[in-house]
Amino acid sequence: MSDDQSDSPFPDVPPADPTASVRAEVQREYAAKLAAAELRTRAAKDGITLPDGFTDFLDSSKLLGEDGSPSVEAIGKALAPWAVPKEPEFTQLKGAGHYARQRGPALPTISLDVRNR
């Protein structure tokens, strides 16, 4: 019996490419680190100061989406307690309605207690 490849039922099939499995393993290994980096980046962008050691105690697997990449929604939910509420921007309202006319400087008024003494 020879070790000839001609006995194979699929003679034209090349050997399986191991790079896909290696890439998937590397992605699983570094996905949590990538999610933590995305969290810190988003916090810096939004002006949020995270407590010391926050990312050490955070379960980074909860920040990943179903495809294994960092989830924007999950990162937003993790940063929500430290988010600074934005102040509403109002236009200047002077002259945008009815104002009572002022006739000169206001006169000082004398309290009723002083007048009745």
Secondary structure, DSSP 8 states (H G I E B T S, - for coil): ----GGGSS-TT-----THHHHHHHHHHHHHHHHHHHHHHHHHHHHT----TTHHHHS-GGGGB-TTSSB-HHHHHHHHGGG-----------TTSS------SS------HHHHT-
